């Protein structure tokens, strides 16, 4: 079992920045950040394939959010810049030992953290 715990969430004014951290028991083949608002499913925000240094982003955050990892410390980061009220959500770290399926499909990630709330005020 891969254990994940998120931290770094909070309240920030629109236009501000925030960095989330995901501390993992191990860095897996694919690690991602999802976000969820009440009444909707979890949506993929960013993904990283550590062995290849490959990353992908949802179009809504491309160029604004950046995912990275520190393999030695076993931490995956999500740097968020120019935050907007629409970015308000519970953010979750997810991991899979394989890379099958589309990265935005939550069902392909067997490991999840408990989430950290991000609130962007206008």
Buried (B, 14 or more C-beta within 10 A) or exposed (E): EBEBBBBBBEEBEBEBEBEBBBBBEEBBBBBBBBBBEEEEEBBBBBBBBBEEEEBBBBEEBEEBBBBBBEEEEBBBBBBBBEBBEEBBBBBBBBBBEEBEEEBBEBEBBEBBBEBBEBBBEE
